[in-house]
Each structure stands twice: as structure tokens, then as C-alpha cells.
Amino acid sequence: MSKMLLDVQDIRTEFWVSGNGLFQPKRKLCAVDDVSFSLREGETLGVVGESGCGKSTLGRSLLRLIEPTAGKVVWQGKDIAGLSPEEMRQKRRDMQMIFQDPIASLDPRMTIGDIIAEPLTVFEAGLSKVERRGRVLDVMDTVGLSGDMLNRYPHEFSGGQAQRIGIARAIITRPKLVVCDEPVSALDVSIQAQIINLLQELKRKFGLTMIFISHDLSIMRLISDRIMVLYLGRVVELADKADLFADPKHPYTRALLSAAPVPDPKTARARQRIVLRGDPPSPLNPPSGCAFRTRCPLAEARCATREQELTPVSEGHEIACEVVAETGPRLA
């Protein structure tokens, strides 16, 4: 069995938001609410949920791009929450991120060569200019970019090419972990497939461990080993990919899967569509007890008084729903 790379324990990230009026007090917004999981070397963990559920905040909190309010992020046996800024900067050589908007993540004033080489100037300052250029050309070739693009600027590239530049910048230091924050959501469908194939190839070639954030379950099916489902900042289901797609148990997961498009018209017509009532509640004023209860077709009176904790229902499969854990999943 591969070694444990990352162990996240009850991580919480809160923000203080200004009140509606001039003299209204600030209110607390809990974007990530006591999330725990572990990640082994070479594994890809998918993080899925609706917009605003805390996926991106979680990814940034793990790398301390946003400081978590509480909890532990244990990297190779050491809690990185207490590291100084300089110590954390050195850790980031092994912990890189690919961002959602490929163009916005690139400095428009820098050439592509300088953008990709930037991590080397931070982490391998002793490299000569020739060595640095050679490393940049090698990684550009690896991600499918031509060397003659070296001195061009980000505005000259398409979205797919820009994302390849972002990937090259992320992997040039050969990191152990790459957090992919919806890296294909801004791209055309055909380009999405190319980027997904590239990430899978890089994972095999370099033994990368990945956290892949997305709201698209069809992409999760392709790239993930395990999937973690978030709702309003909390984990509601965590399971191996095969188990989650074959036997989703939490009502929210079942609703997400029922909304995912299916290419076969006969299969699409035959399956039951689960439509959730209402909109997700505001994280500024979450419901008491189970956060999903206001939209859940299985909600009972007890759901309003008890926060739901992850409970194992089978090997490697956990859900945060007492009702389903006791009685099994039911149709709405």
C-alpha cells in the first residue's frame, strides 16, 4: 500500500463579512466546516459539489493560500499549520496548484518562458540561465507546447494553450501534490478532454498525487480514484469512485448523479430524475442540524437538531446521514 501523503483533520475556514447596513455588525461565514480526509501517494481525490459549497476554499486552505481558522493539515507526518511563511514557501515546492481561469492566472506582462520558469527562480535559484531555459523547454514539450512559443505573451494563446502553460508552471518543480481547481470548467468540451488526458498522462509519468475539484461528475468518473461530496462546506459522502457511481447513498449525491447528462437516450429516459426543492441556503445563515435538511426528500424532525457526522456504511464508504445509515437509501 502506498504511503500516506496528506492527512486533513477537522479543517475549518471562516470569513467575516460586512453587515447589510452601515452600522450592522460583521457576520461569520463558514466556507469549510470541519472537513477531514486522507490522501495517499499517487491517488486522485475528486472534490465535487454545487457552486459555493467550499470546494475552491478547501483547496486553497490546504496550501495555506488562505489561512484555515482551525484544524490540522498533516503533510508527510508534519502539521504545516504552524510553519512560518518562509518554511511554508519551501513546502510549496512539493504542493502546487492549477487554477480555474487559465488566462487570469498568468501575468500578462511576463513571457511564457518567464512564467513557467518562475518556480525555478524561487526554489532552484542556483540554476544557470542555460539550465533554466533547458528545463522550461523540456516541460513545455511534456505538456504539448512548442519551444518557439517561449517569448510570446499570454494574450496570444487560446484557453487550452494557456491552461497547458499553467500546468507546465505547476509541474516544473516535480511536486508531489497538485491541487487542480476546476482546471477545465472554462474550456470547450473538446479541449477539456485533451487537458484531462494530459493530466492523467502526467500522473502516470511523474507519480503525481492530485486533488481534483469540479462540479462535473462525468469528469470525476474519468480522473478520480475516490470522490468526496461537499455541501455547504461539509462532507456528506466519501467513497471510492466505483462505489459512489454504482451505489450513491446520500440524497444529495443521488440528486447530483441524476442531474448528470447521460449520452445514451434510452438510459437517460429510463432513470429517475431527482429534483431538489429550493436553493442552497446561505452559508451566512445555515440551517440548524443537517445543512441539507431544507432540501432533503428524506428529512425527519431529528435532522433539525443533530449535526450529521461521517459514518461508515461499508468499507471505504462513508456518509453524513443518520436516516440513510439506519434504513438505507430510499427514493424521494
N, C-alpha and C positions, 0 to 999 in steps of 0.2 A: 504494500500500500504506500502511496506517495506521502511525503511529509506535509505536515500542517504548515501553511504559509501565513494565513491570516485568521485571527480569532477575534470576532467583534462581540463585545459583551455589553448589552443594555445601552447602546449609544443613543443619545438624545441631543437634538439640535433645536434651539429655541431662538426666536427673534422677538424684539419688542417693536410694535407697530404703533404709529401715532394714532390718536383718537380721531373721531369724525369731526369734532368741533375744535375751536381754538384752545379751549380750556379743558378739553377732555383728557383724562389720563391715558397713558400708553397701555396697550393691551399685549398680552403674550400670545405669540403664535408658535405652536409646537409643530415644526415641519417633519421632524424624525422623532418617533416616540418609542424609546426602549427597544431598539432593533438589535437582535443577536443572530449571528450565524458564523460558520467557519468555512474556510476555503483551503483546499489542498493544492499542491503544486500541479500545474498542468490542467486544472479544472476550469471550466467556464460556468460561472453562475449568472443566470439571467435574472434581471430585476424588472418586473412588469407591473403596470397599474395605470389608471387614468391620469390625465394631466393634473398636476397639483397634488399628487399623492406623496411627494417627497423623494422621488427616485433620484433626481439630479442632486438635491441637497445631501442625500446619503452618500453619493459618490464623492462629492467634494469634501464632505466631513471626514471620510476615511483617509483622504490625503492631507487633511488639515488645510485645505484651501479655504474652507470655512471651519472655524473652531467649534467643535462639538461642545455642548453645555455640560454633558455628563457622559459617563460610560468609559469603556476601555477599547482601544484598538491595539491588539497584540500582534506585532509583526515579527515573525520568526522567534517567538518566545519573549519579546520585549514590548512593553506598553509604550507606544510612541506619543501618548497624550502629554507626557511630562517633558518631552525633549525641547531643548532650546531652539530658536529659529534656525541657527546655523546647523545644529545636529539634524533637524528635520529636513533642511535643504539637502544635506548629504544623503539622507534616506530616499529622497525623491529621485535619485538616480535609478533606483530599482522600482519606483512606483510612478508611472506616467499616466497621462490622460489624453484621450481623443475626444474632441468637443463636437457638439451638435451642429453648429453653424461653421462649415469649413472656411468660408471667406472671412467671417468676423474673427476667427481665431488666429488669423495670420496678420502680422504687422504690414500694412500697405507700403511702408517706407523702406522695407528691407527686401533684398533679393531672395529668391528661393534658396539659393545656396547658403546665405547667411541665416535664414530662418531654420533650415534643417541642421546647420552646424551649431546653432546657439547652445544646445545642451552640452556639446563638447567643450565649448569655451568655459562653461561653468564647472563641469565635472572632470574634464581632462585638459586642463589649461596647459599642460606641458607638451601637447602635440604641436608639431611644426605646421606651418601653413600647407605644405605639400601633403602631409599625413592627414590633416583635417579634410582637405579637398578630396583626397582618395576615399576617406570614409563616407563622405557625403555622396560621392558618385556611386559607391557600392550600394548604399541604402536606397538611392534613387532607382537604381536598376532593379533592386529587390522588390520595390513597390510598383514597378511598371512606369517609371518616368525616364525620359530621355536626358542624357547628360547635357545636351545643348540647351536645356531649359534653365541651367544653373543661374544665369544672370538676369532672368526675367522676374517680373513682379507679380504679386498675387492677382491683381485685376485682369491679368492676361489669361487666366485659367478658368476652365469650367468648374462647376461644383464638385464633380467627381475627381478631377485632377487636383483641386485644392484639398480635398479630403485625403488623397494619396500623399500630398505634401505633409499634412498634419500627422498621418500615420508614420511617415518617414522620420519626422521630428521626434515622435514618441518612442520609436524603437531603436534609434541610432545608438543609445547607450546600453542596449540589450537589457532592458528592465525585466524584472521577474513578474511584475503585475502591471496590467494595463486596464484602466477603467475607461470603458467606451460609453460615453454619454449620448445615447441616441445618434450614433455616427452616420446613419443612413436616412434619417427621417426627412432631411431637406433635399434628398436626391430623387431623381426619376427612378422608376421601378427597375428598368434595365441596368442602371448604374448601381442601384442598391445591391443587385445580385453580384456584380463584379467586386464591390467592396467587401461583401460578406465572404465571397470565395477567397479574396486576398487575406482577410483576417484569419480564416481557417488555415490557409497555407502558412502564414507566419506563425500561427500557434504550433503547427507540426514542426516547422523548421527550427524554431528557437525555443520550443517548450514553454511558450507563454502561458501564464495564468491570467484569466480575464474576468472582469465583472462587466456584463453587457446589459446596458439599460435601454429599455424600449417599451413602447405601448403596443407593438405589433407582435402578436403571438405566432404568426406564421414565420417570422424571422427567428423568434425564440426556438421554434421547433428545429430550425436548421443548425443553430450555432451553440445552443446551451447544453450543458450536462445536467444541471439542476436548475430549477426555477423557483424564485421567491416572489410571491404576490404581495404587493403593498396596497393598503387602503388607508387614506388619511394618516400617513406616517407610520402605520403599524403593519407588521407582518401578519397576514391572515392565512397563508398557506405556503409550505415549503416542501418540495418533493423532487425526486428525480424526474427528468423530462418525460420519460416514457410513462411513468405512473400518473403524472399530472394530466397528460393528454388522454390517457386511457380511462382514468377514473378520478376526475376532479371532484373534490368533496365539499369545499366551502361554497356557499351560494354565490359569492362574488366571483370566484374563479369560474364557476359554471356559467355565469352570465357573460363573462368576458369571452369564454370559448364559444358560446352560442352566437356571439356577435361577430366572430372572426369569419372572413369570407372563405368559402369552400369552392374549389374550381369545378367540381362535378355537380351539375344542376340537379340530378336525381337525389344525391346525398343532401344537398342544400335544402331541397323541398321536404325531405323526409325527417330531418332533425327538428327537435323542438327549439324554438326561439324563446329565450328568457329575457324579458324586457323589465329592467329595473324601474321602479317608480321614483319620480322626483330627481333632484340633482344632488350631487355630493354636498354634504354640509360644509360650512366654512370652518377651516381649522382654527379660526379665531373664537368660534363658539361651537365646539364639537359636542355631540350628544353624550349624555351620561352612559356609563356602562359600555356596551359594544358600540363602536363608532358606526358600524354598518347597519345597525338595527332599524334605522329610519327608512331604509330601502330594502330590507331583507324580507323575502316572502315567507321565511320560517321563523320570524321573530316571535318571542314569547315575552311574558311580563318580566321574567328574571333577567332578560337581556339588558333591561334598562338600569339594572343595579349592579351588574358584575362586569368588570373589565375582563375580556377574554384573553387567556394565555395560550401559547402554542402547546398543543397536546399531541403526543404520538398516536396515530391511528393504525400505522403499520410500519415496518422497518423503513426508515428514511423518509417517512411521510408524516408531516405534522400540520395541524390546522388549529386555528384560534376560534373554535365554535363548540360550546358545550352541547348544543342541541344536536348537531351532526355527529359529534363524537359519541353521544349516547345512543342515538336512534338511527344513524346513517343518513346519507343524503337523500332528500325527497324532492319530487317535482314540485314546482311552485303551484 
